[in-house]
């Protein structure tokens, strides 16, 4: 196993649930941006692969929602919308749809970072 893969595995297995959520947002942004670049370069298989990775991350975020918290239902609706935009992007090679998903993911990531900071100060 290469050292980078070992580091990644260790980072995930030792991360807190809060850090894992942050990692999911980071991955969602990364794979969506790669998919956009793939569309621009005409790399259709790479686009499809990375959109599928982004979809899997959104699915994981949905599965891990704490439904006892009121905002979870609203988050789930937004995640469903993001999934539909990823489908549109994959079918139509729509980079605008990917930009929209990245925008949501970046906003969620920044909000999550702030929530983590507030939790640490309590």
Phi, psi and omega in degrees: 000138181283157185300323180294317179297321177297316179299315180298315179299315179296321180298320181286316185288339180256000183283151173285162176303324179295318178293324178297319177298317177300317178299322178297316177298318179299315178296320178300315179297312182302307184292327178291320177293323176296319178298318178298313179298323179296319176299313182298331180263001179074023181265082190294317180295318179296321176302310182300314181301315183285328174294320177297322176296317178297319178297320179296323178293316178298319177301317178297318177298322179292317181297325185269004177298136176274098187289354176281351178261132187304319184292345182301322180296319178293321178297319181298320177297317178294320177298319176300317179298316179298320177300316181294324178292324176294322176297314177303314182298321182290318182288317189255003186053047187265102180287335177295320177298320179293321176300321179296316179297316178299318179301313177298313183297320178295320178296315178298317180299314181294320177296318179297318178300317179296318178298321178296320178297314180297321180295326181288332182277353181271000000 
